């Protein structure tokens, strides 16, 4: 079984025990409503026919239409997509959006495709699944290996079958019915959750030492937000390497540098740093914002941060979670910490349904409010039940889905 699937189910059952869910209800909540697997065949630029496998798992619709990303990555398979779809169900419930969870993807490395091939593969995928998705059924969004351009193609192809339906996907370009603030949303949410966590522990964000793993969409926007709040980002790593500066890294200059250099490695005025060194750095806050499964039983013992904010999906394995708990590290789980993206996707969907556009100030204030309220709910539940924040977040999310399922009836 997929590692991440096993760990998600372990977290689910911990929360289900606290909620006293029956065995039947557990099976009902864990079983996806629909799993779609399609063949996506295109003609490559050189005239060859290439075939890829596309997936869409629709997990739960008890609280509303299903919502989740679309990733183009070689590691996409049925088990990964199911895990992420289930995670989306709990995530949308934790921040109380009227959605269920879904996820999809195509098993392909987008870097091996030309722009034309990427467009053809996207349109062909829509041809195969358009009847099963849509504004009232299941709303895809960008994820690893996809972006606003892919969403624009998806939207355009969907509309060939269904007429003007901008709410069929979110994460679209702003010029094509996208929302202001969507690109920064996940990173901004991570920043606001970091600030809220420190505030609960009466530690000011100003001067707090932070190490970030990953400087992609989420990592870079989180770094920018925290830098603006006067936190000290002392360590950063990405695919190209790592940098360290105990006085704090100048994030605006680094953003410009990374655009031309392709990453953070060799940024002037900093020492180099490995991923292992970053995870074990003597900092206040550690933010894994890259891939899942980076903290394991092997390296969790060396974590020195007091707070760990899960910006990536599933960066901490369950055995590492237990070690961190024993060390009194406060772990803010992914289903709360990185829910900013789906929250602004929801705002985009609302704007598309109303045919009315919000400005950036309104988007940000609504996002900050939802993230702060959700953090408070999880924090209070953790105090009441005397459980870690992860368990509290799962109890909140799963409890909401279980109640909606019971109220709606089978």
N, C-alpha and C positions, 0 to 999 in steps of 0.2 A: 504493500500500500504506500501511496505517496506520503512522504514525511510530513508535509504540511497538512495533509488531510487528517492524518493520525493526531497531530497536535491540536487542530481545530476541534476534533471530536472530543479530545480529552478536556479542553476548556469548556465545551458545550455541556458535558456530563457533570462537571464540577458545579456549574450554574444550575443545571436541571435538578441536582440533588438539593440545593438550597431552596429551589422553587417547588420541591416535591412533585415534579412532573411524573405522570404515569409512564409506563413503558410504551403504551400505544401512542401517547402524545409525543414522546421522544422520536419514535419512528416516523410519525407524521411530519414533525418539524425538520427532521434531517433528510427526508427523501425529497429529491427535487421533483417539481411538478412536470418538467419536460426537459429532455436532453436531445439536442439536435446535432447531427453530424452530417456534413455535406461534402461532396466533391467539388472543388473549385479548380476548373481547368481553364487555362489561358494559353494564348499563343505568345511565346517569348519574342523579343525583338529580332532574334536570329531565325525565326520561322518554326522553331521547335514547339511542340505541345508540352506544356508542363502541368502537372497535377498536384494540387495541395489539398490538405484536409482542413475544413473549417468547422468550428464548434460554436454552439450557443447553448448554455445551460440556463434554464429559467427555474429558479429555485422556489420562490414563494410569492404569492400575490394576495395574501390575506389583508395586507394594509394598503394596497394600491398597485398600480402598474409596476412592472419590474424594471430595475435600473442597474446598469453595470458597464464596465469598460469593455473595449475591444482591443486585444493585444495581438501584434504580429511579432512572433518570436519563435525560434526553433524549438524551445522547450515546451511550447503549448501542447497539452494533451488533455484527454477527458478528465483525468483525476485533478489536474491543476485547475482547470476551468470550474469543475464542481466545487472545489475548496473555496475559490475566490467568489463564486456566486453565493455560496452559503454565508461567507463573511459579509457580503454586501447586504444580505437580509438583516443581519444583526446590526451592521453599521448604520443603515438608514433608520432602523428602529431606535438606536441609541440617541441619535440627534433628532428623532421624532419627525422625520419626513414621511409624507404619505406614499411610500414606495415599498416594494419588495425587492429581493435581490436577484441579479442575473449576472452573467459574465460570458464573454465569447472571445474567439480568436482564431487565427490561422497559423498553422505550423509552418513558418517561413522566416528566413532572415531577411528583413526588408532592405538591409544594406547590399544584398546581392541583386536587387531589382532596380531597373530604371524607373523614372517617374511614370512613364507610360505603362510599364508592367504593373506598378503599384496601383495605378488607377484602374486598370483592367481587372486585377484580382479583387479589388474592392467592389467594383460594379457587379462582377460575377457572383460574389458572395451575397450581395443584396438580392440579386435575381433568385438565389436559392432560398433565402429566408424571409423575404419581404412580407409574406402573408402572416408570419408569426411574430412580427415586431411592429411597433408603431406607438404613437403618442399615448394611447390608452392601454397598451399591452406590455411593451418592453422597449425601453429607450436606451440605446447604446451611447457610449461616450469614448473619448480617447484614453489610451493606456500605453503601456510600453510598446514602442515601435509604431504607434499611430499618433496623429496630430490633427490640428484644425483642418488641414487640407484633406485628409482622409475622410473626416466627418462631412466636409463640403461635397465630396464625391458621393458618399453614402446617401446624404440628403437628396442630392440631385437625382440619383438613380431611383430612390424610393418614390420620389414625386412623379416619376414617369408612370408608375403604377397607380398612385393614390392621389394625385393632384397636390396642391400647395399644402405642405405639412411640415413647417420648420421645426415643430416640436418632436419630430420622429427621432432626432439625435440631439445631444448637447455637446458643448465643446467646439462649436462651429466658429469660423472666423467672424469677428465682430461685424464685418461688412455684409455677412450673409446670415443675419438674425442671431449671431452669437451674443453672449453677455459680456459687458465690461467686467474686468476683474476675474474672469474664469481661469485664465492662465496662471495667475498668482495664487489662486484660492487655496490649494492644498498646503503650500508653503506658508501662507499667511495664517492659516488655521493652526499649523504646527507652532508657529511663533506665538499666537495668542494663548494656546494651551500651555506652552512653556512658561509664559509670564504668569498665568493663573496658578500653575503648580508651585512656582517660586513664591508667589504671594501667599498661598495657603501656609507655607513654611516660614513666613515673615522674612524672606530673603529678597532684597531688591534685585530687579532685573539689571539695573545699571551696575556695570562692573562684574556681573556674573561670568565665570569662565565656561566657554562652551566649545565642544568638539563635535564636528559634523562629518558623518561619512556619506559621501555622495554630493555632487554639485550639479545635478541635472535640474529638471524643472522644480521639483520639490525642495531639494537642498539649497538651490540658489535663491529662491524666493524666501525661504525660511531664514537664510543667512542675512538677506537684505533687511527683512523685518526686524530681526533681533539686533542687527547693527544700528538701525534707526532708533531702537529702544535703549541704546548705549550699552548693550551687552558686549563682552569681549570674546570674539570668536578667535580662539587661539590655535585650533587645529582643524585641518580640512583634508579629506582624501577624495579622489575620484579614480576613474579608470587609468588616468595617465600617471598617477603618483599621489604624493601627499606633501603638505606644507605645515610648518609649525612656527608660531611667533608668540611668545609669552606676553608680549605687549599688546597683542590683538592685531588681527589681519584687517587691512583696509579693504572692505568688501566692494565698494563702488569701483575702485581701481582693479580689483581682482575680476570683477564681472567683465570689464573691458578687455583685460588681459586674456581671460579664458575664451572669449569670443574669437580672438585671432589665433591664440596658441592651441586651441582645441581642448584645453583642460587646465588644471591648476598647477601642474608640476613646474618646478623651477621659477615660481613667481618670485620676483626680486625682494630681497630683505627678509626671506624666510629660510629656515632650515628644512631639509627634506624629512619625510616621515613615512613609515609603513602603516598599512592598515592595522596590523597587530599592535603597533605602538599607539595608534589613535584610540583603539578600543580600550587600551589600558591606561590612557592618559589621566593625569591628576587634574581633573576638571570638576566643575559643579554639575554640568549637564552634558550628557552624551546623547546625540541624536543620530541614530542609524537611518539614513534616508536613501539607501541604495537598494540592495536586493534582500530577499528573505533569508532566514537561516544563518545569519552571520554570527550570532552569539550562541555558542554551544556549551555543553558541560566542560569542554576542554579549555575554553578561554574566558568563561564567565567569572571564574575565580579571580582573574586579574583586573576586573573592572574596578576603577577607583571613583567613578562619578557617583554623586549622591542621587541624581535624578536621571532617568533614561526615558526619552520620549520617542515612541515608535512611529517615525514618519514613514518608513517602508511598511509593506504588508508582511507580517510574520517574521520580523528580524530576530526574535528571541525564541529559541526552541524550548519546549516545556521543561526539560531537565535543567537548562540554563536559568529558566524562570525561578525554579526552586532555589538555586544557588544564590541568585540575586535577592530573593526574598529573605533568605537567611542572613544576608549581608546588610539588610535594611535599605536596599536600593529601592527608591520609589519608581516603579515602572508604569508609565501611562500607556495603555494599550493602543494598538493601531486602529481598532474600531472606533475609538474616540479621537485620537491624536490626528489622524489623517482624513477625517471626515469633511474637511473644508471643501475639498474638490466636489464631492457629490452634493454638498449643500448649495454651492453656487450653480451646479448643473440644474438643481431643482429651481433656483431663481430664473435660470435661462428658460427652462420649460414653462414656468409661470408666465414670463414675459411673452413667450411665443404663443401661449394659449390666449393671452389677453390682447395680443398685437399692440403691446405698449412697452416702451423701453425705459429701463431704470438707468440713472447715472451711477458712476463709480462710487461716489460718496454713499449713496443709498445701499448699493450692493455690499460695500465694506461694513457699514454699520449693522446691517441685517446679519451678515456672516459672523461678525464679532459677537453679536447678541446670542445667536444660536450656539456658538461654540462655548461661550461663557456659561450660558444656562445649562447646557449638557454636561459641562465639566462639574458644575455645582451639584447636579443631580447624582452623578456618579460618585463624586467625593462624599456627599452626605450618606449615600447608600453604603459605601465602603466603611464609613465610621459606624453607622448603625449596626451593620451585620458583622463588623470586625473582620473584613476580608480585604484582600488586595484590590487595587483599582481595576485590574483586568477582570477578576471575578465579578466585581460590582457592575462593570460595563456589560458583561455577558448577561448577568441577572436582569439588568434593566432592559436590554434589547430583546432577549429571549422571552422575558415576561410580557412585554408589549405584543410580540408576535403571537404568543400562546393565547393571550386574552382575545386578540382580534380573531384568531382561528376559532376559538370556542364561541365567541359572540356571533360570528358569521354563520357558524354551523357548517356541516360537511355538504 
